[in-house]
Structures are given as structure tokens and as C-alpha cells.
Amino acid sequence: MMSATLERHALCAGLWAISGGMLWIESTRSLVAADVHLGYEEVIGGALPLWSTQPATKTLCDAAQALQAHEIVLLGDVIHGAHMSAGAARRIGTALETLRKCARLELIAGNHEGRSRGEAVLGATHDVLERAGWTLLHGDRATLTDAAVIGHLHPSVHLGGKESAPVFLGSRRLIVLPALTPYSSGLDVRRDDCLDALAAWNVRPKDVDVVATLPSALFPLGKLSALRADAAAVTRYAARGYRRKFLRPDH
């Protein structure tokens, strides 16, 4: 049963965008998220508290419990970098143990895990996983598969100034999840470099659906090809009053 605080939107048969930026694979009861970037505050050298760790953990646990998930899969860039203090590593370890209490936890290594794959913090990780006929991987290097679920691109729609909205990209061959971290303004999906990234996966903009997400709502924006030509669609979404949250020391 879907929680009253979560919305879902079908991206493909049996794969659902979940409000808050997660993916639900119905047949395997897998909750999938990408680019959490735990430890960001310390890895960038700010010696700041790990503000984003607890909200990200709560978002994932709340969704897993509401959906009665069998597993949580994190699609790489679980941490922002492999080098961090022992205290930060312990706090992230505690967060991961909290997730394991909610459901089985599977971690895929991304480019931010580095050559060590973040083993000292994360333990064992995967390169890819297969679920319901889809290949789950980080996505920093294009892989020719029949159907893939990736992160890495941090897809978003920029609304002007420093405002942006995270979005899902969905097609029959490729699903791209938004970044769960609050720190990234993301790659504007209307930019040519986003199209180049999709082309590496043999995906065309006319085949891609764009779905914007809030913590508790989803907004289908239509095909990517149309969105690139329709600035009014973005204006309508911005009128909803959404502003992506950027964490700062005074917040």
C-alpha cells in the first residue's frame, strides 16, 4: 500500500518514480536511490557537521517502511569521497546500519568512491546488479544494455537564478534517477551536454519522459524533446513555489 505522503508515477511497466527522488521496482520490492553523497560536508574540507546524513537516512527508511521494501539499493556515489575522518566514517556507518534495519541494503560503487571503492567506509560494494530485467549501475560510463537504471547525471530543470528542480528521466531503455543529495543544483536536462550523455546510451530525447519531484509530490513535464522547446512548462512548475533546498552553515 502506498503511503499518503508518497506519490508514484509509472516510468515503465513495474517501475515507478517515487516522490522524493526514489525508484520503486515492484516485482522485486526494491527501493532504489542515487547519488546520496554522504559525508559531503567534511570531504569538501569545510569541517562542518554532516547535516545531510540524517535527512537522507530518514527519507530512505520512511519510504522503505511505507512501501514494505525488501531491499534498498544505492546506485553509487553513496559517499562524496573515500577520505574522511574516523568520526565521519563512524557516523556514516551508523546511518548505513539504520538503513539495514529497514531492509536489506545493496551498495553500488560510483566514481566518488574512487579506486578504493570506499571499502573502508562502505564495506563490500557491487559494480552492477540485475533486477526485473534491468541493469542497475552508477552510470558514469555508458554500458550497452537492453535496459539500465542509473544515477550520476543529477538530472534537473533549472528554473532561473540558483533555483532548480530534480527530475527523473524515463524511457524503455534507460531510467535516470535524480540525486538524493541536497547540495547539487544538477545538470539541466535541456542542455546539449545532457543530450550527449543520453546519446551514449542510445537514447533519444523524443523517447524520454521527464518527471519533476518534490518531497511529497511528482509533476510529469512531458517528453524531453518537447520540454527543450517549451519554456512555459518550466514556468508552470516554478509557479508551484518549489525551490531546491541548499544547506548552508546558518540553516
RODO-2510 file (C-alpha; in nm, 4 decimals, decimal comma):
residues 251
     n   res          X          Y          Z
     1     m     0,0000     0,0000     0,0000
     2     m     0,1289     0,3454    -0,0938
     3     s     0,1796     0,5886     0,1933
     4     a    -0,0344     0,9018     0,1920
     5     t     0,2868     1,1065     0,1976
     6     l     0,4337     0,9393    -0,1137
     7     e     0,3218     0,9738    -0,4721
     8     r     0,4225     0,7491    -0,7584
     9     h     0,4268     0,7771    -1,1353
    10     a     0,4861     0,4913    -1,3801
    11     l     0,8094     0,5271    -1,5765
    12     c     0,7904     0,1791    -1,7313
    13     a     0,5894    -0,1316    -1,6573
    14     g     0,6537    -0,2167    -1,2931
    15     l     0,8979     0,0711    -1,2346
    16     w     0,7671     0,3751    -1,0527
    17     a     0,9075     0,7187    -0,9771
    18     i     0,8516     0,7868    -0,6079
    19     s     0,8196     1,1386    -0,4705
    20     g     1,1380     1,2469    -0,3002
    21     g     1,3527     1,1172    -0,5866
    22     m     1,3479     0,7377    -0,5466
    23     l     1,2536     0,4482    -0,7747
    24     w     1,0304     0,1545    -0,6853
    25     i     1,0790    -0,1780    -0,8674
    26     e     0,7552    -0,3511    -0,7916
    27     s     0,8313    -0,7155    -0,8738
    28     t     1,1423    -0,7304    -0,6523
    29     r     1,0176    -0,4760    -0,3966
    30     s     1,3378    -0,2769    -0,4445
    31     l     1,3674     0,0866    -0,3371
    32     v     1,6421     0,2491    -0,5444
    33     a     1,8117     0,5856    -0,4931
    34     a     2,1182     0,7530    -0,6400
    35     d     2,3923     0,9982    -0,5504
    36     v     2,3366     1,0430    -0,1782
    37     h     2,6929     1,1809    -0,1360
    38     l     2,7114     1,1124     0,2372
    39     g     2,9965     1,2940     0,4072
    40     y     2,9888     1,5808     0,1580
    41     e     3,0238     1,8423     0,4304
    42     e     3,3543     1,7017     0,5520
    43     v     3,5024     1,5801     0,2254
    44     i     3,4897     1,9292     0,0728
    45     g     3,7089     2,0470     0,3608
    46     g     3,4512     2,2503     0,5465
    47     a     3,4835     2,0605     0,8776
    48     l     3,1075     2,1022     0,9067
    49     p     2,8531     1,8760     1,0780
    50     l     2,7154     1,6059     0,8491
    51     w     2,3792     1,7799     0,8194
    52     s     2,2560     1,5841     0,5189
    53     t     2,3160     1,2362     0,6630
    54     q     2,0162     1,2132     0,8952
    55     p     1,7583     1,3583     0,6495
    56     a     1,8747     1,1245     0,3724
    57     t     1,8611     0,8245     0,6056
    58     k     1,5117     0,9197     0,7225
    59     t     1,3872     0,9706     0,3657
    60     l     1,5049     0,6249     0,2647
    61     c     1,3833     0,4476     0,5792
    62     d     1,0428     0,6155     0,5721
    63     a     0,9929     0,5183     0,2077
    64     a     1,1181     0,1623     0,2633
    65     q     0,8794     0,1150     0,5528
    66     a     0,5842     0,2720     0,3705
    67     l     0,6414     0,0508     0,0665
    68     q     0,7383    -0,2588     0,2680
    69     a     1,0565    -0,2817     0,0629
    70     h     1,2640    -0,5984     0,0655
    71     e     1,5804    -0,4059    -0,0207
    72     i     1,7301    -0,0601    -0,0582
    73     v     1,9720    -0,0182    -0,3487
    74     l     2,2015     0,2854    -0,3647
    75     l     2,3315     0,3466    -0,7172
    76     g     2,6803     0,4777    -0,6462
    77     d     2,8254     0,7985    -0,5065
    78     v     2,6926     0,6765    -0,1750
    79     i     2,9708     0,8858    -0,0206
    80     h     3,1207     1,2055    -0,1572
    81     g     3,4747     1,0757    -0,1176
    82     a     3,6628     0,7892     0,0418
    83     h     3,8915     1,0050     0,2579
    84     m     3,7273     1,1336     0,5744
    85     s     3,7863     1,1419     0,9480
    86     a     3,7203     0,8413     1,1662
    87     g     3,4333     1,0289     1,3298
    88     a     3,2630     1,0989     0,9978
    89     a     3,3153     0,7388     0,8856
    90     r     3,1539     0,6146     1,2082
    91     r     2,8542     0,8411     1,1623
    92     i     2,8047     0,7243     0,8051
    93     g     2,8469     0,3651     0,9208
    94     t     2,5731     0,4222     1,1763
    95     a     2,3462     0,5642     0,9048
    96     l     2,4047     0,2576     0,6872
    97     e     2,3252     0,0281     0,9797
    98     t     1,9996     0,2202     1,0274
    99     l     1,9123     0,1513     0,6640
   100     r     1,9953    -0,2181     0,7099
   101     k     1,7408    -0,2328     0,9904
   102     c     1,4763    -0,1108     0,7451
   103     a     1,5600    -0,3524     0,4613
   104     r     1,8467    -0,5400     0,3009
   105     l     2,0999    -0,2834     0,1779
   106     e     2,2875    -0,3190    -0,1513
   107     l     2,5539    -0,0628    -0,2449
   108     i     2,6880     0,0027    -0,5945
   109     a     3,0210     0,1826    -0,6283
   110     g     3,0332     0,5101    -0,8212
   111     n     3,3093     0,7431    -0,9318
   112     h     3,3141     0,9280    -0,5974
   113     e     3,4025     0,6067    -0,4151
   114     g     3,7349     0,6178    -0,6018
   115     r     3,9798     0,3355    -0,6635
   116     s     3,9276     0,2005    -0,3130
   117     r     3,5520     0,1780    -0,3823
   118     g     3,5057     0,3392    -0,0412
   119     e     3,5623    -0,0011     0,1190
   120     a     3,6884     0,1424     0,4483
   121     v     3,3562     0,3236     0,4959
   122     l     3,1078     0,1172     0,2953
   123     g     3,2417    -0,2356     0,3066
   124     a     3,1697    -0,4549     0,0044
   125     t     3,0061    -0,2956    -0,2993
   126     h     2,8821    -0,4070    -0,6410
   127     d     2,9595    -0,2848    -0,9911
   128     v     2,6137    -0,3756    -1,1201
   129     l     2,3007    -0,5525    -1,0070
   130     e     2,0202    -0,7075    -1,2120
   131     r     1,6606    -0,6540    -1,1104
   132     a     1,3439    -0,7346    -1,3067
   133     g     1,5291    -0,7360    -1,6397
   134     w     1,7026    -0,4026    -1,5700
   135     t     2,0739    -0,3465    -1,5119
   136     l     2,1344    -0,1215    -1,2106
   137     l     2,4642     0,0692    -1,2134
   138     h     2,6050     0,4122    -1,1356
   139     g     2,6233     0,5318    -1,4938
   140     d     2,9496     0,7260    -1,5115
   141     r     3,0460     0,5063    -1,8067
   142     a     2,7893     0,4127    -2,0684
   143     t     2,7268     0,0393    -2,0962
   144     l     2,5315    -0,1127    -2,3796
   145     t     2,2478    -0,2996    -2,2148
   146     d     1,8882    -0,3549    -2,3159
   147     a     1,7600    -0,1635    -2,0124
   148     a     1,9518     0,0276    -1,7453
   149     v     1,8770     0,2288    -1,4317
   150     i     2,1480     0,4829    -1,3490
   151     g     2,2255     0,7928    -1,1459
   152     h     2,5387     1,0051    -1,1947
   153     l     2,3865     1,2785    -1,4118
   154     h     2,1954     1,4562    -1,1304
   155     p     1,9172     1,5451    -1,3783
   156     s     1,7271     1,8644    -1,3051
   157     v     1,5445     2,1537    -1,4642
   158     h     1,6925     2,4927    -1,3851
   159     l     1,4245     2,7465    -1,3008
   160     g     1,6339     3,0620    -1,3078
   161     g     1,8934     3,2064    -1,0738
   162     k     2,0080     2,9379    -0,8313
   163     e     1,6751     2,7558    -0,8336
   164     s     1,6409     2,4090    -0,9827
   165     a     1,4096     2,1097    -0,9616
   166     p     1,5330     1,7483    -0,9548
   167     v     1,3778     1,5259    -1,2209
   168     f     1,3538     1,1650    -1,3322
   169     l     1,4280     1,0739    -1,6929
   170     g     1,2398     0,7672    -1,8081
   171     s     1,2398     0,5611    -2,1268
   172     r     1,2144     0,1946    -2,2243
   173     r     1,5947     0,1660    -2,2429
   174     l     1,7147     0,3976    -1,9704
   175     i     1,5913     0,5460    -1,6431
   176     v     1,7980     0,8189    -1,4789
   177     l     1,7319     0,8971    -1,1136
   178     p     1,7720     1,2425    -0,9585
   179     a     2,0413     1,2924    -0,6969
   180     l     1,9289     1,2460    -0,3381
   181     t     2,1894     1,4917    -0,2084
   182     p     2,0536     1,8407    -0,1348
   183     y     2,3807     2,0031    -0,2422
   184     s     2,3671     1,9607    -0,6192
   185     s     2,1810     2,2001    -0,8456
   186     g     2,2106     1,9255    -1,1069
   187     l     2,2560     1,9043    -1,4809
   188     d     1,9810     2,0875    -1,6673
   189     v     1,8232     1,8208    -1,8873
   190     r     1,7533     2,0779    -2,1593
   191     r     2,1256     2,1356    -2,2153
   192     d     2,3080     1,9769    -2,5064
   193     d     2,5570     1,8035    -2,2762
   194     c     2,2684     1,6134    -2,1179
   195     l     2,1551     1,5037    -2,4627
   196     d     2,5100     1,3925    -2,5385
   197     a     2,5122     1,1860    -2,2185
   198     l     2,1828     1,0198    -2,3146
   199     a     2,3047     0,9557    -2,6691
   200     a     2,5897     0,7477    -2,5253
   201     w     2,3182     0,5110    -2,4035
   202     n     2,1424     0,5175    -2,7446
   203     v     1,8521     0,7162    -2,6041
   204     r     1,6781     0,9976    -2,7959
   205     p     1,5019     1,2935    -2,6278
   206     k     1,1730     1,2174    -2,8031
   207     d     1,1642     0,8842    -2,6181
   208     v     1,2338     1,0287    -2,2717
   209     d     0,9684     1,1315    -2,0196
   210     v     1,0594     1,3969    -1,7618
   211     v     0,9046     1,3852    -1,4139
   212     a     0,9905     1,6526    -1,1568
   213     t     0,9857     1,5604    -0,7904
   214     l     0,9115     1,7273    -0,4608
   215     p     0,9473     1,5516    -0,1251
   216     s     0,5809     1,4508    -0,1381
   217     a     0,4668     1,5160    -0,4965
   218     l     0,5511     1,4396    -0,8591
   219     f     0,4919     1,6569    -1,1657
   220     p     0,5088     1,4953    -1,5127
   221     l     0,6574     1,7502    -1,7541
   222     g     0,6160     1,5541    -2,0786
   223     k     0,8754     1,4448    -2,3303
   224     l     1,2280     1,5815    -2,3077
   225     s     1,2181     1,6874    -2,6726
   226     a     0,9090     1,8993    -2,6083
   227     l     1,0438     2,0369    -2,2810
   228     r     1,3518     2,1699    -2,4574
   229     a     1,1213     2,3757    -2,6778
   230     d     0,8609     2,4686    -2,4162
   231     a     0,9875     2,7127    -2,1561
   232     a     0,6277     2,7599    -2,0398
   233     a     0,6240     2,4105    -1,8890
   234     v     0,9112     2,5059    -1,6614
   235     t     0,7397     2,8322    -1,5707
   236     r     0,4267     2,6412    -1,4677
   237     y     0,6319     2,4138    -1,2427
   238     a     0,8155     2,7091    -1,0884
   239     a     0,4807     2,8680    -1,0094
   240     r     0,4165     2,5824    -0,7659
   241     g     0,6589     2,7585    -0,5357
   242     y     0,9300     2,4942    -0,5391
   243     r     1,2855     2,5910    -0,4523
   244     r     1,5518     2,3242    -0,4242
   245     k     1,6984     2,3279    -0,0757
   246     f     2,0623     2,4274    -0,0379
   247     l     2,2099     2,3634     0,3046
   248     r     2,4278     2,6383     0,4472
   249     p     2,6001     2,6831     0,7838
   250     d     2,3243     2,9138     0,9091
   251     h     2,0429     2,6688     0,8283
***
